[in-house]
Amino acid sequence: MIKPETVNQIFERAHIEDVVGDFVHLKKRGANLLGLCPFHNEKTPSFTVSPAKGLYKCFGCGKGGNSVGFIMEHEHLSYPEALKFLARKYQIEVEEKELSPEEKEVADERESLMLITELAMKFFQSSMKDTDEGRSIALSYFKERGMDEAMIDRFALGYCPEGPENSFHAEAIRKGYKTKHLITTGLVKEGRQSLFDFFHGRVIFPIRGISGRAVGFGARTLRSDKSIAKYFNSPESIIYNKSKVLFGLYESKSAIVKKDLCYIAEGYMDVISMHQAGVENVVASSGTSLTVDQVRLIRRYTPNVTLIYDNDGAGIKASFRGIDILLEEGMKVRAVSLPDGDDPDSLSQRLGPEGMQVYLLENAKDAFHFMSDILLEKAGKDPIERSRAIKEIVGSLALFSDRIERNLKTQDMALRLGVDQKTLNFEIAKAQRQVDSDRIKAQDRGRPIDSPPLPDTPPPLTEEEMERDMPIMNSLLDYNEQQEQERDIIRILLNHGDRRMTILFEEDEQGETEEEISVQQYIMDELCNERHITFKDALYGKIWALYQSAFIEERQLDVRHLERHPDPTINLMVAELTTERHVLHRWSDRKIYPKNETEQLQRMADEALNRLRLRTVMQMMKETEVAMQGSHDPGIQQEALERLAKLNTMKAKLSAYFGSVIVNL
């Protein structure tokens, strides 16, 4: 258990905007912050962060909660693990007990693999700095490549020893880690006679997730033997999927947000050398072609991307493929042509910090200018090759979802290519139809073979089916209606429970007296005396029970207590009910003043309470009628009739309260 005072300290330090800001590019929107949701794919921001309330909420996928809940969801951690994650971030000391062998046995496999990669990263760092072999081979190599100590530490670079006497696998087994987990991470392989380190004799590039924890490794040999693979990478596992991570994103994300621009390179050394040259907003796809998932990672921080790939055939081909993926995901794309024989690593070292930054600024081109320059130069005056070049550019233009932007690009490219714009538009429309057709085919391929295509509309129910399903439908309708009234009560308590309001009490001889109480006290006074009213929804019932406990103990329940509750379902509901979807801007300039709920607190509370009462009464009437019809006992029927009469009186009074107002019950 983590001490409550430590938990409170973590919540006090872990401001929601700072925690989420490490993973999502947020922009100011009124009192809140807005960004692209990290939990589902979206191009229009619907992810809202409320610094005042300490909550986040996505109106697209519905996820929401506090800073700890965000880390739990994003990093797939348990509640205690998320607290420890934030404690490390804010340097808050948390007392932890040593895990017993039994606890280690039942530890989550994912966390076990993460612990192994963390151990490996530290081991490789120590092997490079603290051994003669590491210093003479690996450290000297990095320094020859222009890396200083700060940069080596920043990227946690390391070295895996060559010989078995100082092996990582021996160290890991000595510390109690399981062989199967060592093999799963790809750090250790099974030889004919014994285990051995897969990366032995190589310099190590840790690949870290957004949170900074190592999920995999790239390893480069320093031998000149061309029969040996230059790079080895970790195998895919539950913690490492190469198509969903970007090398350098953890180290670069702050600079990407600050510059509102992300450079994409190909290799590990490209990223590190550019950092050394002062260009810190750069990542690498590291061992894989740029993927949609990687693009979506970048889009959380910025929509602006500049590609910096090698200027050889493979690099140009990768650039074109990357441009298409980026455009299809709605990114703003530019590209840089490098001098022949140079890559970002060599160019950074040759030009130095100032020269590299100037070069990138002066040579970044619009993606279509970049493509047309290369393709037209290659085609020369050959009409067939020029036609092929134009069709390739048309294919990329067809990926634009924004019609205005596509039209502007088309005008520009028509002039640049020397093609009539109408002809270009015709070809783009044809290419778009092909793109749409390919998408449909891809979706069809994703459907099980024996699954028929879904009809546009379901067939109408027969009369027999309607009669059969009517009781079920009525039951569901009653439940959903009851749920809405419960939701409204909880929403008022969360948003306005601590606000004060003045109410009038009628007294027999003294007339009316005034008393100022909180909205929370008013609602609890009203409902806690009505034992027949219960919350049917389990989650609303949980929150209502917490308010009841506070009422019995004669204390005001602080919403922050619910925002920090260890039950993530409560966090999510609090975020759902306290975060507004839309904010009105500058209405006062037009002399339009929308009514504020806080100006009519008692009326709002009374309406919500009476809706719940009316729905409860109607439900009780239905239950009483069913009980009466199901019994032949005259006594039971008489009691039921008397109860129905009382309920009808209550229903009439509640209906009179609403008068002619149409209420969604």
C-alpha positions as CSV (number, residue, x, y, z in Angstrom):
1,M,0.0,0.0,0.0
2,I,1.1,3.5,-0.8
3,K,0.5,5.9,2.1
4,P,-2.5,8.3,1.6
5,E,-0.4,11.3,2.2
6,T,2.0,10.2,-0.5
7,V,-0.9,9.7,-2.9
8,N,-2.2,13.2,-2.1
9,Q,1.3,14.6,-2.7
10,I,1.4,12.8,-6.1
11,F,-1.9,14.3,-7.1
12,E,-0.9,17.8,-6.0
13,R,2.3,17.6,-8.0
14,A,0.9,15.8,-11.1
15,H,-1.0,18.5,-12.8
16,I,-3.2,17.1,-15.5
17,E,-2.0,19.5,-18.2
18,D,1.6,18.6,-17.5
19,V,1.0,14.8,-17.4
20,V,-1.1,14.7,-20.5
21,G,1.2,17.3,-22.2
22,D,4.0,14.8,-22.2
23,F,2.0,12.6,-24.6
24,V,-0.4,15.0,-26.4
25,H,0.2,18.3,-28.1
26,L,-2.3,20.6,-26.3
27,K,-3.6,24.0,-27.4
28,K,-5.4,26.6,-25.3
29,R,-9.1,26.7,-25.9
30,G,-10.8,29.1,-23.4
31,A,-10.3,27.8,-19.9
32,N,-9.4,24.3,-21.2
33,L,-6.8,22.7,-23.4
34,L,-7.6,20.8,-26.6
35,G,-5.7,18.1,-28.5
36,L,-5.9,14.9,-30.6
37,C,-6.9,11.9,-28.5
38,P,-4.1,9.4,-27.9
39,F,-6.6,6.6,-27.4
40,H,-8.2,6.6,-30.8
41,N,-7.6,7.8,-34.3
42,E,-9.0,11.3,-35.0
43,K,-8.1,14.2,-37.2
44,T,-10.4,16.8,-35.5
45,P,-9.5,17.3,-31.8
46,S,-12.1,16.2,-29.4
47,F,-9.7,15.5,-26.4
48,T,-10.2,18.1,-23.7
49,V,-8.1,18.8,-20.6
50,S,-9.4,20.9,-17.8
51,P,-6.6,22.2,-15.6
52,A,-9.1,23.7,-13.1
53,K,-10.8,20.4,-12.5
54,G,-7.7,18.2,-13.0
55,L,-9.5,16.0,-15.5
56,Y,-9.3,14.9,-19.1
57,K,-12.1,13.8,-21.3
58,C,-12.4,12.6,-24.9
59,F,-15.7,13.3,-26.5
60,G,-14.8,11.0,-29.4
61,C,-14.1,7.7,-27.7
62,G,-15.5,8.6,-24.2
63,K,-12.3,8.0,-22.2
64,G,-11.7,10.3,-19.3
65,G,-10.4,10.7,-15.8
66,N,-7.6,12.2,-13.7
67,S,-3.8,12.3,-14.2
68,V,-3.3,8.8,-12.6
69,G,-6.1,7.4,-14.7
70,F,-4.5,8.8,-17.9
71,I,-1.3,7.1,-17.1
72,M,-3.1,3.8,-16.3
73,E,-4.9,4.0,-19.7
74,H,-2.0,5.2,-21.8
75,E,0.8,3.1,-20.3
76,H,-1.4,0.0,-19.5
77,L,-0.5,0.2,-15.8
78,S,-2.3,-0.7,-12.6
79,Y,-3.3,2.0,-10.1
80,P,-0.3,1.5,-7.9
81,E,2.0,1.3,-10.9
82,A,0.6,4.6,-12.3
83,L,1.2,6.3,-9.0
84,K,4.8,5.1,-8.9
85,F,5.2,6.2,-12.5
86,L,4.2,9.8,-11.5
87,A,6.2,9.6,-8.3
88,R,9.3,8.9,-10.3
89,K,8.5,11.7,-12.7
90,Y,8.1,14.3,-9.9
91,Q,10.8,12.8,-7.7
92,I,8.5,11.8,-4.9
93,E,9.8,9.1,-2.6
94,V,7.5,6.0,-2.4
95,E,8.2,3.3,0.1
96,E,8.1,-0.1,-1.6
97,K,8.4,-3.6,-0.2
98,E,10.6,-6.3,-1.8
99,L,8.5,-8.7,-3.8
100,S,8.4,-12.3,-2.5
101,P,9.2,-15.2,-4.8
102,E,5.4,-16.0,-4.8
103,E,4.6,-12.5,-5.8
104,K,7.2,-12.5,-8.6
105,E,5.6,-15.7,-9.9
106,V,2.2,-14.0,-10.4
107,A,3.7,-10.7,-11.6
108,D,2.3,-9.5,-14.9
109,E,4.3,-10.7,-17.8
110,R,4.4,-7.3,-19.5
111,E,5.8,-5.7,-16.4
112,S,8.3,-8.5,-16.2
113,L,9.5,-7.8,-19.7
114,M,9.7,-4.1,-19.0
115,L,11.8,-4.7,-15.9
116,I,14.2,-6.9,-17.9
117,T,14.6,-4.2,-20.6
118,E,15.2,-1.6,-17.9
119,L,17.8,-3.8,-16.3
120,A,19.4,-4.4,-19.7
121,M,19.6,-0.7,-20.5
122,K,21.4,0.0,-17.3
123,F,23.7,-3.0,-17.7
124,F,24.7,-1.9,-21.2
125,Q,25.4,1.6,-20.0
126,S,27.5,0.4,-17.2
127,S,29.3,-2.1,-19.5
128,M,30.4,0.8,-21.7
129,K,31.5,3.2,-19.1
130,D,32.8,1.0,-16.3
131,T,34.7,-1.7,-18.2
132,D,38.0,-1.5,-20.1
133,E,36.3,-3.4,-23.0
134,G,33.4,-1.0,-23.2
135,R,35.5,2.2,-22.9
136,S,38.0,1.1,-25.6
137,I,35.4,-0.2,-28.1
138,A,32.1,1.5,-27.6
139,L,32.7,4.8,-25.8
140,S,35.6,5.6,-28.1
141,Y,33.4,4.8,-31.1
142,F,30.6,7.2,-30.0
143,K,33.1,9.9,-29.3
144,E,34.8,9.5,-32.7
145,R,31.3,10.0,-34.1
146,G,31.1,13.4,-32.4
147,M,29.0,12.4,-29.4
148,D,29.7,14.1,-26.1
149,E,29.0,12.6,-22.6
150,A,25.7,14.5,-22.2
151,M,24.4,13.2,-25.5
152,I,25.5,9.6,-24.7
153,D,23.7,9.8,-21.4
154,R,20.6,11.5,-23.0
155,F,20.0,8.5,-25.3
156,A,21.2,5.9,-22.7
157,L,23.7,4.5,-25.2
158,G,25.6,1.4,-24.2
159,Y,27.6,-1.7,-25.1
160,C,27.0,-5.5,-24.8
161,P,30.2,-7.3,-23.8
162,E,31.7,-9.8,-26.2
163,G,32.7,-12.6,-23.9
164,P,30.5,-14.8,-21.7
165,E,32.3,-13.9,-18.5
166,N,30.6,-10.5,-18.3
167,S,27.4,-11.4,-20.0
168,F,24.0,-9.8,-19.4
169,H,22.2,-13.1,-19.2
170,A,24.4,-14.3,-16.3
171,E,23.6,-11.0,-14.5
172,A,19.9,-11.3,-15.1
173,I,19.7,-14.9,-14.0
174,R,21.7,-14.0,-10.9
175,K,19.1,-11.4,-10.0
176,G,16.3,-13.9,-10.4
177,Y,14.8,-13.1,-13.8
178,K,13.3,-16.0,-15.8
179,T,15.1,-17.4,-18.8
180,K,11.8,-17.5,-20.8
181,H,11.4,-13.7,-20.3
182,L,15.0,-13.1,-21.3
183,I,14.4,-15.1,-24.5
184,T,11.1,-13.4,-25.2
185,T,12.7,-9.9,-25.2
186,G,15.3,-11.2,-27.7
187,L,18.2,-10.2,-25.4
188,V,19.2,-13.8,-24.9
189,K,19.3,-16.7,-27.3
190,E,19.6,-20.5,-26.8
191,G,22.8,-21.9,-28.2
192,R,23.7,-25.6,-28.7
193,Q,25.2,-25.8,-25.2
194,S,24.2,-22.7,-23.3
195,L,22.6,-19.3,-23.4
196,F,24.3,-16.3,-25.0
197,D,23.7,-12.6,-25.3
198,F,22.2,-11.9,-28.8
199,F,23.7,-8.4,-29.0
200,H,27.2,-9.5,-27.8
201,G,30.0,-7.3,-29.1
202,R,27.7,-4.5,-30.3
203,V,27.0,-0.9,-29.3
204,I,23.4,-0.5,-28.1
205,F,20.7,2.0,-28.9
206,P,17.8,1.7,-26.4
207,I,14.4,2.3,-28.0
208,R,12.2,3.9,-25.5
209,G,8.4,4.4,-25.3
210,I,6.9,7.8,-24.8
211,S,7.2,7.4,-21.0
212,G,10.9,6.8,-21.2
213,R,11.0,3.1,-20.4
214,A,13.0,0.9,-22.7
215,V,10.9,-1.4,-24.8
216,G,13.5,-2.7,-27.2
217,F,17.0,-2.2,-28.6
218,G,18.9,-1.6,-31.7
219,A,22.5,-3.0,-31.8
220,R,25.2,-2.1,-34.3
221,T,28.3,-4.2,-35.0
222,L,31.6,-2.4,-35.2
223,R,33.2,-5.1,-37.3
224,S,34.0,-4.5,-40.9
225,D,33.0,-8.1,-41.9
226,K,30.3,-7.6,-44.5
227,S,29.0,-11.1,-43.9
228,I,27.7,-10.0,-40.5
229,A,24.5,-8.0,-40.3
230,K,25.2,-4.3,-39.5
231,Y,22.2,-3.9,-37.2
232,F,20.2,-6.3,-35.0
233,N,16.9,-5.2,-33.5
234,S,14.8,-6.7,-30.7
235,P,12.1,-9.1,-31.9
236,E,8.4,-8.2,-31.7
237,S,6.8,-8.8,-28.3
238,I,3.9,-7.6,-26.1
239,I,6.1,-4.6,-25.1
240,Y,7.7,-3.9,-28.5
241,N,6.0,-3.4,-31.8
242,K,8.5,-1.7,-34.2
243,S,5.7,-0.2,-36.3
244,K,4.2,1.6,-33.3
245,V,7.3,3.2,-31.8
246,L,9.7,5.9,-33.0
247,F,13.3,6.1,-32.0
248,G,14.0,9.5,-30.3
249,L,10.4,10.4,-29.7
250,Y,10.8,10.4,-25.9
251,E,13.9,12.6,-26.1
252,S,12.4,14.9,-28.8
253,K,8.7,15.3,-27.9
254,S,9.2,18.6,-26.0
255,A,11.2,20.2,-28.8
256,I,8.6,18.9,-31.3
257,V,5.8,20.7,-29.4
258,K,7.9,23.8,-29.0
259,K,8.9,24.0,-32.7
260,D,5.5,22.7,-33.9
261,L,7.5,20.6,-36.4
262,C,8.9,17.1,-36.5
263,Y,11.8,16.0,-38.7
264,I,11.7,12.3,-39.6
265,A,15.0,10.6,-40.4
266,E,15.9,6.9,-41.0
267,G,18.5,5.8,-38.5
268,Y,19.6,6.0,-34.9
269,M,22.7,8.0,-35.5
270,D,20.8,10.4,-37.7
271,V,18.7,11.4,-34.7
272,I,21.5,11.5,-32.2
273,S,23.8,13.6,-34.6
274,M,21.0,16.0,-35.3
275,H,20.4,16.5,-31.5
276,Q,24.2,17.1,-31.2
277,A,23.8,19.8,-33.9
278,G,21.0,21.5,-31.9
279,V,18.1,20.0,-34.0
280,E,16.2,18.3,-31.3
281,N,12.8,17.9,-32.9
282,V,13.7,14.7,-34.8
283,V,12.7,11.0,-34.7
284,A,13.5,7.9,-36.8
285,S,11.4,5.0,-38.0
286,S,14.4,2.8,-37.0
287,G,14.4,-0.4,-39.0
288,T,11.0,-0.1,-40.6
289,S,9.3,1.9,-43.3
290,L,7.2,4.7,-41.9
291,T,3.9,3.3,-40.7
292,V,0.4,4.8,-40.1
293,D,0.7,4.1,-36.3
294,Q,4.0,6.0,-36.2
295,V,2.4,9.0,-38.1
296,R,-0.4,9.0,-35.6
297,L,2.1,9.1,-32.7
298,I,3.7,12.2,-34.3
299,R,0.3,13.8,-34.9
300,R,-0.3,13.9,-31.2
301,Y,2.4,16.6,-31.0
302,T,2.3,18.4,-34.3
303,P,0.7,18.1,-37.7
304,N,3.8,19.5,-39.4
305,V,6.5,17.0,-40.7
306,T,9.7,17.3,-42.7
307,L,11.2,14.2,-44.1
308,I,15.1,13.9,-44.2
309,Y,15.9,10.6,-45.9
310,D,19.1,9.6,-47.7
311,N,19.5,10.9,-51.3
312,D,19.9,7.4,-52.8
313,G,17.4,5.3,-54.6
314,A,16.2,3.5,-51.4
315,G,15.9,6.8,-49.5
316,I,13.9,8.6,-52.3
317,K,11.6,5.6,-52.5
318,A,11.1,5.7,-48.8
319,S,10.4,9.4,-48.9
320,F,7.7,9.0,-51.5
321,R,6.0,6.2,-49.6
322,G,6.3,8.3,-46.4
323,I,4.7,11.3,-48.1
324,D,1.7,9.3,-49.1
325,I,1.1,7.9,-45.6
326,L,1.5,11.3,-44.1
327,L,-0.9,13.0,-46.5
328,E,-3.5,10.3,-46.0
329,E,-3.3,11.0,-42.3
330,G,-3.9,14.7,-42.8
331,M,-0.3,15.9,-42.1
332,K,1.4,19.0,-43.6
333,V,4.4,17.6,-45.3
334,R,7.7,18.9,-46.5
335,A,11.0,17.2,-47.5
336,V,14.7,18.0,-47.6
337,S,17.0,16.9,-50.4
338,L,20.5,16.0,-49.0
339,P,23.8,16.4,-50.9
340,D,24.9,13.2,-52.8
341,G,26.8,10.9,-50.4
342,D,25.4,12.5,-47.3
343,D,22.9,11.4,-44.7
344,P,21.6,13.4,-41.8
345,D,24.3,12.0,-39.5
346,S,27.3,12.9,-41.8
347,L,25.8,16.2,-42.8
348,S,25.2,17.2,-39.2
349,Q,28.8,16.5,-38.3
350,R,30.1,18.2,-41.4
351,L,28.1,21.4,-41.1
352,G,28.0,21.7,-37.3
353,P,25.1,23.1,-35.3
354,E,24.6,26.5,-37.0
355,G,25.2,25.2,-40.5
356,M,22.8,22.2,-40.1
357,Q,20.0,24.3,-38.9
358,V,20.4,26.8,-41.7
359,Y,20.6,24.0,-44.3
360,L,17.3,22.5,-43.1
361,L,15.5,25.9,-43.2
362,E,16.8,26.8,-46.6
363,N,16.3,23.4,-48.3
364,A,12.9,22.2,-46.9
365,K,10.5,22.0,-49.9
366,D,6.8,21.4,-50.2
367,A,6.3,17.6,-50.6
368,F,5.0,18.0,-54.2
369,H,7.8,20.3,-55.2
370,F,10.2,17.7,-53.8
371,M,8.5,14.9,-55.7
372,S,8.2,16.8,-59.0
373,D,11.8,18.0,-59.0
374,I,13.1,14.4,-58.6
375,L,10.6,12.7,-60.9
376,L,10.8,15.3,-63.7
377,E,14.6,15.4,-63.6
378,K,14.7,11.6,-63.8
379,A,12.1,11.6,-66.7
380,G,13.9,14.2,-68.7
381,K,12.2,14.8,-72.1
382,D,10.9,11.3,-72.4
383,P,7.0,11.7,-72.8
384,I,6.3,8.2,-71.4
385,E,8.5,8.8,-68.3
386,R,7.0,12.2,-67.8
387,S,3.5,10.7,-68.0
388,R,4.5,8.1,-65.3
389,A,5.9,10.9,-63.2
390,I,2.7,12.9,-63.4
391,K,0.5,9.9,-62.6
392,E,2.6,9.3,-59.5
393,I,2.1,12.9,-58.3
394,V,-1.6,12.6,-59.2
395,G,-1.8,9.5,-56.9
396,S,-0.5,11.6,-54.0
397,L,-2.7,14.6,-54.7
398,A,-5.7,12.2,-54.6
399,L,-4.9,11.5,-50.9
400,F,-5.9,15.0,-49.8
401,S,-9.2,15.0,-47.8
402,D,-9.4,18.8,-47.6
403,R,-10.9,19.9,-51.0
404,I,-9.7,23.5,-50.7
405,E,-6.1,22.5,-50.0
406,R,-6.2,19.9,-52.8
407,N,-7.5,22.5,-55.2
408,L,-4.7,24.9,-54.4
409,K,-2.1,22.2,-54.7
410,T,-3.6,21.1,-58.0
411,Q,-3.4,24.7,-59.4
412,D,0.2,24.9,-58.3
413,M,1.2,21.5,-59.7
414,A,-0.6,22.1,-63.1
415,L,1.6,25.1,-63.7
416,R,4.7,23.2,-62.4
417,L,4.1,20.1,-64.6
418,G,2.8,22.0,-67.6
419,V,-0.5,20.2,-67.6
420,D,-4.0,21.6,-68.1
421,Q,-5.7,21.9,-64.7
422,K,-8.9,20.3,-65.9
423,T,-7.0,17.3,-67.1
424,L,-5.2,17.1,-63.8
425,N,-8.5,17.3,-61.9
426,F,-10.0,14.5,-64.0
427,E,-7.0,12.2,-63.3
428,I,-7.2,13.1,-59.6
429,A,-10.9,12.2,-59.5
430,K,-10.1,8.9,-61.2
431,A,-7.3,8.2,-58.7
432,Q,-9.6,9.0,-55.8
433,R,-12.1,6.4,-57.0
434,Q,-9.4,3.9,-57.1
435,V,-8.3,4.8,-53.6
436,D,-11.9,4.5,-52.3
437,S,-12.2,1.1,-54.1
438,D,-9.0,-0.1,-52.5
439,R,-10.2,0.9,-49.1
440,I,-13.5,-1.0,-49.5
441,K,-11.6,-4.1,-50.7
442,A,-9.3,-3.8,-47.7
443,Q,-12.3,-3.6,-45.4
444,D,-13.9,-6.6,-47.1
445,R,-10.7,-8.6,-46.6
446,G,-10.8,-7.8,-42.9
447,R,-14.3,-9.3,-42.6
448,P,-14.5,-13.1,-41.8
449,I,-15.1,-15.1,-45.0
450,D,-18.4,-16.6,-43.8
451,S,-19.8,-13.3,-42.7
452,P,-22.3,-11.8,-45.2
453,P,-22.1,-8.1,-46.0
454,L,-24.1,-5.9,-43.7
455,P,-27.4,-4.6,-45.1
456,D,-27.8,-0.8,-45.2
457,T,-30.9,-1.0,-43.0
458,P,-32.2,-3.9,-40.8
459,P,-35.4,-5.6,-42.0
460,P,-38.6,-4.4,-40.3
461,L,-39.9,-6.5,-37.4
462,T,-42.9,-8.7,-37.9
463,E,-46.0,-8.2,-35.7
464,E,-45.2,-11.4,-33.9
465,E,-41.6,-10.2,-33.2
466,M,-42.9,-6.8,-32.0
467,E,-45.4,-8.5,-29.6
468,R,-42.8,-10.9,-28.3
469,D,-40.1,-8.1,-27.7
470,M,-42.5,-5.4,-26.4
471,P,-42.1,-6.3,-22.6
472,I,-38.3,-6.4,-23.0
473,M,-38.3,-3.0,-24.8
474,N,-40.5,-1.5,-22.1
475,S,-38.2,-2.8,-19.4
476,L,-35.1,-1.3,-21.2
477,L,-36.9,1.9,-21.8
478,D,-37.8,2.2,-18.1
479,Y,-34.3,1.5,-17.1
480,N,-32.7,4.0,-19.5
481,E,-35.1,6.7,-18.4
482,Q,-34.4,6.0,-14.7
483,Q,-30.7,6.1,-15.5
484,E,-31.0,9.5,-17.1
485,Q,-32.6,11.0,-14.0
486,E,-29.9,9.4,-11.8
487,R,-27.3,10.9,-14.1
488,D,-28.8,14.3,-13.7
489,I,-28.7,14.2,-9.9
490,I,-25.1,13.1,-9.9
491,R,-24.1,15.7,-12.5
492,I,-25.6,18.5,-10.3
493,L,-23.8,17.2,-7.2
494,L,-20.5,17.1,-9.0
495,N,-20.7,20.4,-10.7
496,H,-22.6,22.5,-8.1
497,G,-22.6,20.5,-4.8
498,D,-20.4,22.9,-2.9
499,R,-22.3,26.0,-4.1
500,R,-24.4,27.9,-1.6
501,M,-28.0,28.8,-2.1
502,T,-30.7,30.5,0.0
503,I,-33.9,28.6,0.5
504,L,-37.2,29.7,2.2
505,F,-38.8,27.6,5.0
506,E,-42.5,28.1,5.9
507,E,-43.2,28.1,9.6
508,D,-46.7,28.1,11.3
509,E,-46.5,31.2,13.3
510,Q,-43.3,33.1,12.2
511,G,-44.1,33.0,8.5
512,E,-41.1,32.3,6.3
513,T,-37.4,32.0,7.3
514,E,-34.3,31.9,5.2
515,E,-31.4,29.5,5.4
516,E,-28.2,29.3,3.4
517,I,-27.2,25.7,2.6
518,S,-25.1,23.9,0.0
519,V,-26.7,22.2,-3.0
520,Q,-25.2,18.9,-1.8
521,Q,-26.9,19.3,1.6
522,Y,-30.2,20.3,0.0
523,I,-30.3,17.2,-2.3
524,M,-29.2,14.9,0.4
525,D,-31.8,16.2,2.8
526,E,-34.5,15.6,0.2
527,L,-33.5,12.2,-1.0
528,C,-32.1,10.5,2.1
529,N,-35.5,10.7,3.7
530,E,-37.2,9.0,0.8
531,R,-36.3,5.4,1.3
532,H,-38.2,4.2,-1.7
533,I,-35.9,6.0,-4.1
534,T,-32.9,3.9,-5.0
535,F,-30.2,4.2,-7.7
536,K,-30.5,1.4,-10.2
537,D,-27.4,2.1,-12.2
538,A,-24.4,0.5,-10.5
539,L,-21.9,3.3,-11.2
540,Y,-24.2,6.2,-10.2
541,G,-25.1,4.1,-7.1
542,K,-21.4,4.0,-6.2
543,I,-21.0,7.7,-6.4
544,W,-24.3,8.3,-4.6
545,A,-23.1,6.0,-1.7
546,L,-20.0,8.1,-1.3
547,Y,-22.3,11.2,-1.0
548,Q,-24.5,9.4,1.5
549,S,-21.5,8.5,3.6
550,A,-20.4,12.1,3.7
551,F,-23.9,13.2,4.6
552,I,-24.1,10.8,7.5
553,E,-20.7,12.0,8.7
554,E,-22.0,15.6,8.3
555,R,-19.2,16.7,5.9
556,Q,-19.1,18.2,2.5
557,L,-17.8,15.7,-0.1
558,D,-15.0,17.3,-2.1
559,V,-15.2,16.6,-5.8
560,R,-11.3,16.2,-5.8
561,H,-11.9,13.1,-3.6
562,L,-13.9,11.5,-6.5
563,E,-11.4,12.8,-9.1
564,R,-8.6,10.9,-7.2
565,H,-10.7,7.9,-6.4
566,P,-8.8,4.6,-7.0
567,D,-11.8,3.2,-9.0
568,P,-11.1,4.4,-12.6
569,T,-14.8,4.0,-13.5
570,I,-15.6,6.8,-11.0
571,N,-12.8,8.9,-12.4
572,L,-14.2,8.5,-15.9
573,M,-17.8,9.3,-14.8
574,V,-16.6,12.4,-13.0
575,A,-14.7,13.5,-16.1
576,E,-17.8,12.8,-18.2
577,L,-20.2,14.8,-16.1
578,T,-17.9,17.8,-15.3
579,T,-16.3,18.5,-18.6
580,E,-18.3,20.6,-21.1
581,R,-18.2,19.6,-24.8
582,H,-18.6,23.1,-26.2
583,V,-17.5,26.5,-24.9
584,L,-19.3,29.7,-26.0
585,H,-16.8,32.4,-27.1
586,R,-17.4,36.2,-27.2
587,W,-21.2,36.0,-26.9
588,S,-21.1,39.1,-24.7
589,D,-19.8,41.1,-27.7
590,R,-23.2,40.3,-29.4
591,K,-25.2,41.2,-26.3
592,I,-26.2,37.5,-25.9
593,Y,-26.1,36.2,-22.4
594,P,-26.9,32.5,-22.0
595,K,-28.5,31.5,-18.7
596,N,-26.2,30.1,-16.1
597,E,-27.2,27.1,-14.1
598,T,-25.6,28.6,-11.0
599,E,-28.1,31.5,-11.2
600,Q,-31.1,29.1,-10.6
601,L,-29.7,26.4,-8.4
602,Q,-32.7,25.6,-6.4
603,R,-35.0,25.4,-9.5
604,M,-32.5,23.1,-11.2
605,A,-32.2,20.8,-8.2
606,D,-35.9,20.7,-7.7
607,E,-36.6,19.8,-11.3
608,A,-34.0,17.0,-11.2
609,L,-35.3,15.7,-7.9
610,N,-38.9,15.7,-9.1
611,R,-38.1,14.0,-12.3
612,L,-36.5,11.2,-10.4
613,R,-39.5,11.1,-8.0
614,L,-42.0,11.0,-10.8
615,R,-40.2,8.2,-12.6
616,T,-39.9,6.3,-9.3
617,V,-43.6,6.7,-8.6
618,M,-44.6,5.6,-12.2
619,Q,-42.3,2.5,-11.8
620,M,-43.9,1.7,-8.4
621,M,-47.3,2.0,-10.0
622,K,-46.4,-0.5,-12.7
623,E,-45.0,-2.9,-10.2
624,T,-48.1,-2.6,-8.0
625,E,-50.4,-3.3,-11.0
626,V,-48.4,-6.4,-11.9
627,A,-48.6,-7.6,-8.3
628,M,-52.3,-7.0,-8.2
629,Q,-53.0,-8.8,-11.5
630,G,-50.8,-11.8,-10.4
631,S,-52.8,-12.4,-7.2
632,H,-56.3,-13.7,-6.5
633,D,-56.1,-12.8,-2.8
634,P,-58.8,-10.1,-2.1
635,G,-56.7,-8.7,0.7
636,I,-53.6,-8.3,-1.4
637,Q,-55.7,-6.7,-4.2
638,Q,-57.3,-4.3,-1.7
639,E,-53.8,-3.3,-0.4
640,A,-52.6,-2.8,-4.0
641,L,-55.6,-0.6,-4.8
642,E,-55.0,1.6,-1.8
643,R,-51.3,1.9,-2.7
644,L,-52.2,2.8,-6.3
645,A,-54.5,5.6,-5.0
646,K,-51.7,7.1,-2.9
647,L,-49.2,6.8,-5.8
648,N,-51.7,8.4,-8.2
649,T,-52.0,11.3,-5.7
650,M,-48.2,11.7,-5.7
651,K,-48.1,11.4,-9.4
652,A,-50.7,14.2,-9.8
653,K,-48.8,16.5,-7.5
654,L,-45.5,15.9,-9.3
655,S,-47.1,16.3,-12.7
656,A,-48.7,19.6,-11.5
657,Y,-45.2,20.8,-10.6
658,F,-44.1,20.6,-14.2
659,G,-47.3,22.1,-15.5
660,S,-47.2,22.6,-19.2
661,V,-43.5,22.1,-19.4
662,I,-42.6,19.1,-21.6
663,V,-40.2,17.0,-19.6
664,N,-38.0,14.2,-21.0
665,L,-38.6,11.6,-18.2
